[in-house]
C-alpha cells in the first residue's frame, strides 16, 4: 500500500515552485507570465509518457496541455 506521505513532499515542492513563479493574470494582455509555470510543468512531466503540447498565444503567455491516453474504449468522455 502506498503511503500518502510519499506524495506530500514532491507535491508540496511543485506547488511551492508554481507559487514562487508569481504567474498572476490581472486581466491585461501582457500580464500572467504563464510561460514560467508552463516550462516548469513540462519539465516535471517529461519522460512520464504523458503527451505534452504547448501553445503560445502571446509572448510570455504559454499554455500547456497534458494528455494521458485512456485504456477503456467504453469509458465516457470528459
N, C-alpha and C positions, 0 to 999 in steps of 0.2 A: 504494500500500500504506500502511496506517495504522501509524504508529509506536506501540509500546506506551507510550512515554514521554508521548504525547499524553494518555493517560488517567491517568497516575500522579498528576499534580498535583491534578486535580479529585477523584479517588478518595481520595487522602490527606487532602485538606481536608474532605471529607464525613465520613470515618472519625474524624478528629480532633474535629469538631464533635459527632458522636454520642457519643464517649467523654467529652468535656467536659460533656455533659448529665447524666452520672452517674445514669443510669436503672438502678438496681440493685434487683432483686426479691429481698428477703431471706426471702420466704415469708409475710410478714404481709400482711393485706389492704390496708393503706394504703401499702405500700412500692412502689417502682418508679418513679413519676412518669413513666411512659412517654409521657404527652402531649407532653413536650418533644421526644422523638425522633419521635413521630408527626407533630407540626406541622412539624418540620424536613424530614422526608421528603416530606410533602405539598407543601411549598413548593419542594423540589428537583425534584419530578416534574410540578408544574403546567405546563401548556402543552406537554407532550410527547406528548399523545394517549393516555396511559395512563389507564385507568378507575380512579379512586381512591375508596375508601369508608373511612369511619372509624366506629368503634363505641366507645361509652363505657360499659363495664360498671360502672365505679365512677369517681367524680370523680378526675381525675389519672391514670387507668389506660387511656387511649385505645389502641386497636389500629387499625392501618391495613392495608387490603388493596389491592394494586395489581394490576390485570389487564391483560395485553397480549393483544389479540384475535389468534387464530391465523388463518392463511390456508389451511391444508390440512385439509379436512374428513376426510381419511383418516388424519391423524396420531393416534397413540394419546393417550389422556387421561393427564394426570399424576396 
